[in-house]
Amino acid sequence: MNIFAYILMGFLIVCAISVTFSKKLLNSILIFMSYSLIMSIIWMLLESPDLAITEAAVGAGVTSVLFFVTLKKINAMMGEDEQNEKEE
């Protein structure tokens, strides 16, 4: 079980680093969602199911939905081709 926890912690570090280098906002949100899901699994391994459920619901659920709605409102989810066509 210890090796599994170390693997999950490694994934957390990879997610944190990849968010900082991600150029697209949508990719950053998806990486953040995976970070929250991995963190909820770690909370379950630490025998804290209340924190795991909260992390999964708030971190991966509600916050991600709010990020997606915000991206839609600012029209950031449009493809690069569509943005280039509007500029021309």
Phi and psi in degrees as GROMACS dihedral restraints (atoms count N, CA, C in turn):
[ dihedral_restraints ]
;  ai    aj    ak    al  type     phi  dphi    fc
    3     4     5     6     1   -63.1    20    10
    4     5     6     7     1   -40.1    20    10
    6     7     8     9     1   -63.6    20    10
    7     8     9    10     1   -40.1    20    10
    9    10    11    12     1   -61.6    20    10
   10    11    12    13     1   -40.7    20    10
   12    13    14    15     1   -64.9    20    10
   13    14    15    16     1   -39.3    20    10
   15    16    17    18     1   -67.0    20    10
   16    17    18    19     1   -37.1    20    10
   18    19    20    21     1   -64.1    20    10
   19    20    21    22     1   -42.5    20    10
   21    22    23    24     1   -64.4    20    10
   22    23    24    25     1   -39.8    20    10
   24    25    26    27     1   -64.3    20    10
   25    26    27    28     1   -36.6    20    10
   27    28    29    30     1   -63.0    20    10
   28    29    30    31     1   -41.2    20    10
   30    31    32    33     1   -63.3    20    10
   31    32    33    34     1   -36.3    20    10
   33    34    35    36     1   -61.5    20    10
   34    35    36    37     1   -42.9    20    10
   36    37    38    39     1   -65.2    20    10
   37    38    39    40     1   -41.6    20    10
   39    40    41    42     1   -62.3    20    10
   40    41    42    43     1   -42.5    20    10
   42    43    44    45     1   -63.3    20    10
   43    44    45    46     1   -43.5    20    10
   45    46    47    48     1   -63.6    20    10
   46    47    48    49     1   -41.0    20    10
   48    49    50    51     1   -71.8    20    10
   49    50    51    52     1   -40.2    20    10
   51    52    53    54     1   -69.4    20    10
   52    53    54    55     1   -27.7    20    10
   54    55    56    57     1   -65.4    20    10
   55    56    57    58     1   -38.2    20    10
   57    58    59    60     1   -69.8    20    10
   58    59    60    61     1   -28.6    20    10
   60    61    62    63     1   -95.7    20    10
   61    62    63    64     1    -3.9    20    10
   63    64    65    66     1   -73.1    20    10
   64    65    66    67     1   133.7    20    10
   66    67    68    69     1   -90.1    20    10
   67    68    69    70     1   -27.6    20    10
   69    70    71    72     1   -98.7    20    10
   70    71    72    73     1   138.9    20    10
   72    73    74    75     1   -66.9    20    10
   73    74    75    76     1   -37.5    20    10
   75    76    77    78     1   -63.5    20    10
   76    77    78    79     1   -41.7    20    10
   78    79    80    81     1   -63.4    20    10
   79    80    81    82     1   -37.6    20    10
   81    82    83    84     1   -63.5    20    10
   82    83    84    85     1   -39.1    20    10
   84    85    86    87     1   -67.1    20    10
   85    86    87    88     1   -42.0    20    10
   87    88    89    90     1   -65.1    20    10
   88    89    90    91     1   -38.4    20    10
   90    91    92    93     1   -66.5    20    10
   91    92    93    94     1   -39.3    20    10
   93    94    95    96     1   -62.4    20    10
   94    95    96    97     1   -38.7    20    10
   96    97    98    99     1   -62.5    20    10
   97    98    99   100     1   -43.8    20    10
   99   100   101   102     1   -66.3    20    10
  100   101   102   103     1   -36.0    20    10
  102   103   104   105     1   -59.2    20    10
  103   104   105   106     1   -44.8    20    10
  105   106   107   108     1   -66.1    20    10
  106   107   108   109     1   -38.9    20    10
  108   109   110   111     1   -66.8    20    10
  109   110   111   112     1   -41.3    20    10
  111   112   113   114     1   -63.5    20    10
  112   113   114   115     1   -39.9    20    10
  114   115   116   117     1   -65.0    20    10
  115   116   117   118     1   -36.0    20    10
  117   118   119   120     1   -68.3    20    10
  118   119   120   121     1   -33.8    20    10
  120   121   122   123     1   -66.0    20    10
  121   122   123   124     1   -39.8    20    10
  123   124   125   126     1   -64.0    20    10
  124   125   126   127     1   -39.1    20    10
  126   127   128   129     1   -62.0    20    10
  127   128   129   130     1   -36.4    20    10
  129   130   131   132     1   -66.8    20    10
  130   131   132   133     1   -38.5    20    10
  132   133   134   135     1   -65.4    20    10
  133   134   135   136     1   -29.5    20    10
  135   136   137   138     1   -85.3    20    10
  136   137   138   139     1    10.8    20    10
  138   139   140   141     1    58.7    20    10
  139   140   141   142     1    46.0    20    10
  141   142   143   144     1  -130.2    20    10
  142   143   144   145     1    76.6    20    10
  144   145   146   147     1   -67.4    20    10
  145   146   147   148     1   -27.5    20    10
  147   148   149   150     1   -66.1    20    10
  148   149   150   151     1   -40.8    20    10
  150   151   152   153     1   -70.5    20    10
  151   152   153   154     1   -33.8    20    10
  153   154   155   156     1   -64.6    20    10
  154   155   156   157     1   -44.2    20    10
  156   157   158   159     1   -66.2    20    10
  157   158   159   160     1   -41.4    20    10
  159   160   161   162     1   -64.3    20    10
  160   161   162   163     1   -43.4    20    10
  162   163   164   165     1   -63.2    20    10
  163   164   165   166     1   -41.9    20    10
  165   166   167   168     1   -67.8    20    10
  166   167   168   169     1   -41.5    20    10
  168   169   170   171     1   -73.3    20    10
  169   170   171   172     1   -46.5    20    10
  171   172   173   174     1   -84.9    20    10
  172   173   174   175     1   -49.6    20    10
  174   175   176   177     1   -67.0    20    10
  175   176   177   178     1   -52.6    20    10
  177   178   179   180     1   -89.0    20    10
  178   179   180   181     1   -24.7    20    10
  180   181   182   183     1   -93.6    20    10
  181   182   183   184     1   -76.4    20    10
  183   184   185   186     1   -65.4    20    10
  184   185   186   187     1   -45.9    20    10
  186   187   188   189     1   -63.7    20    10
  187   188   189   190     1   -40.8    20    10
  189   190   191   192     1   -66.3    20    10
  190   191   192   193     1   -39.8    20    10
  192   193   194   195     1   -62.8    20    10
  193   194   195   196     1   -41.5    20    10
  195   196   197   198     1   -63.9    20    10
  196   197   198   199     1   -39.1    20    10
  198   199   200   201     1   -63.4    20    10
  199   200   201   202     1   -43.0    20    10
  201   202   203   204     1   -64.0    20    10
  202   203   204   205     1   -41.0    20    10
  204   205   206   207     1   -64.4    20    10
  205   206   207   208     1   -40.3    20    10
  207   208   209   210     1   -63.8    20    10
  208   209   210   211     1   -43.2    20    10
  210   211   212   213     1   -62.7    20    10
  211   212   213   214     1   -38.6    20    10
  213   214   215   216     1   -65.8    20    10
  214   215   216   217     1   -39.8    20    10
  216   217   218   219     1   -66.4    20    10
  217   218   219   220     1   -36.3    20    10
  219   220   221   222     1   -92.9    20    10
  220   221   222   223     1     7.1    20    10
  222   223   224   225     1    59.1    20    10
  223   224   225   226     1    34.7    20    10
  225   226   227   228     1   -86.5    20    10
  226   227   228   229     1   -10.4    20    10
  228   229   230   231     1   -88.8    20    10
  229   230   231   232     1     1.1    20    10
  231   232   233   234     1   -69.4    20    10
  232   233   234   235     1   148.9    20    10
  234   235   236   237     1   -69.5    20    10
  235   236   237   238     1   159.6    20    10
  237   238   239   240     1   -64.9    20    10
  238   239   240   241     1   -32.6    20    10
  240   241   242   243     1   -65.5    20    10
  241   242   243   244     1   -40.8    20    10
  243   244   245   246     1   -66.2    20    10
  244   245   246   247     1   -36.9    20    10
  246   247   248   249     1   -67.5    20    10
  247   248   249   250     1   -39.7    20    10
  249   250   251   252     1   -66.6    20    10
  250   251   252   253     1   -36.1    20    10
  252   253   254   255     1   -67.2    20    10
  253   254   255   256     1   -37.8    20    10
  255   256   257   258     1   -69.7    20    10
  256   257   258   259     1   -31.2    20    10
  258   259   260   261     1   -73.2    20    10
  259   260   261   262     1   -28.4    20    10
